[in-house]
Amino acid sequence: MTETDVNRGSRLAQQVRLVQWYPGHIARAERALREQLKAVDAVVEVRDIRIPLATTHPDIPDWIGNKLRVLVLNRADMVTDAERSRWVSWFKKRGEKHVVLTDAKTGKGVKRVMEVASSVAKEVNEKRVAKGLLPRPVRTAVIGYPNVGKSALINRLTNSKTCASAPRPGVTRDLRWVRVGGDLDLLDSPGVLPGRLADQTAANRLAMANDIGEASYLASSVAARLIEEMKRHERWSSRRGGLKEIVEKRYKFGPDDDIDEMTGEDVVCYLAAKAQDDDLERAGTRILNDFRKTALGSFALELPPRGKRGDSVASYNKTDYRRQVHFISDEDVRYHDPYRGDIGTVRASRPSKEE
């Protein structure tokens, strides 16, 4: 690496700053949403399956209390079959009754969401009838972080473009009720997130996945962290479909360019040098955009944390699950994958050297 590359790396290191994003409309919408949640019968919480822990709002359990909830893991097409099955199994083991995998962009899995929502509506009205009340359209709030696919999901459910939807955070700014059929009302809401992103590992993953505004981070810094996380992934060195091979081919690494000896910052600087424009932000943006459109492979940035033997759901510590890239444990799990609509057994062992 040349002295010029070292200087670029030094500038990149100096640019690193905390990732924070909390625009005014989110604060207003959160107050309105909390009021509306008091009157809803059920909640559909949408998360990004690439980072389902980072897109977990810590206050949602308190907001919804004991209301019926459907957990939607969106963008299921952007991870592998094994990763999808692991997340479904993990959430089911932790008491989630309704877990649905979707790709709201293409509509996969949306029919299953409607089926679950209809069953929830039936359950709600059965309780009303038991109390001597008349059935009515069931009010369901669709909530989650910015840009996880809430509005796209509602548009798929209503088979229309009722709600504004775009591949960037902050498009939905107001709460809006939408009627689905004759027995279900959906509340589309702006993305909500904590006022301060104290966990910077989670915050950077939100930036990588485009789930927070671009004004909150430097693309070069976040891209460097993305490369570092990819290098720690279990599929980095796999011989078939390895992430390392994909990155080297995508960015045309030469035979003398050893990416394993480079830091994430080095890779960003390498791309900036190859482009001959010395623009670190452009290089970082290129890497992030490639990840977001799966040009760097389909994979999750987070996988279920490994629980210690004897751990119970009640004793699970929800504050430490974002500290590292979590890999799949070596065990077989019988699962039902609503995204694929089948039942199967996935062997979750680490790739062998032959792979």
Sequence and secondary structure as in RCSB ss.txt:
>XXXX:A:sequence
MTETDVNRGSRLAQQVRLVQWYPGHIARAERALREQLKAVDAVVEVRDIRIPLATTHPDIPDWIGNKLRVLVLNR
ADMVTDAERSRWVSWFKKRGEKHVVLTDAKTGKGVKRVMEVASSVAKEVNEKRVAKGLLPRPVRTAVIGYPNVGK
SALINRLTNSKTCASAPRPGVTRDLRWVRVGGDLDLLDSPGVLPGRLADQTAANRLAMANDIGEASYLASSVAAR
LIEEMKRHERWSSRRGGLKEIVEKRYKFGPDDDIDEMTGEDVVCYLAAKAQDDDLERAGTRILNDFRKTALGSFA
LELPPRGKRGDSVASYNKTDYRRQVHFISDEDVRYHDPYRGDIGTVRASRPSKEE
>XXXX:A:secstr
  HHHHHHHHHHHHH        HHHHHHHHHHHHHHTT SEEEEEEETTSTTTT  TTHHHHHTT EEEEEEE 
GGGS HHHHHHHHHHHHHTT S EEE BTTTTBTHHHHHHHHHHHHHHHHHHHHHTT     EEEEEEESTTSSH
HHHHHHHHTS  S   SSTT   S EEEEETTTEEEEE      SS   HHHHHHHHHTT S GGGS HHHHHHH
HHHHHHHSTTTT TTT HHHHHHHHTT  TT  GGGS HHHHHHHHHHHHTS  HHHHHHHHHHHHHTTTT S  
S       TT  TTT  TTSTTSS     SSEEEEEETTTTEEEEEE     TT 
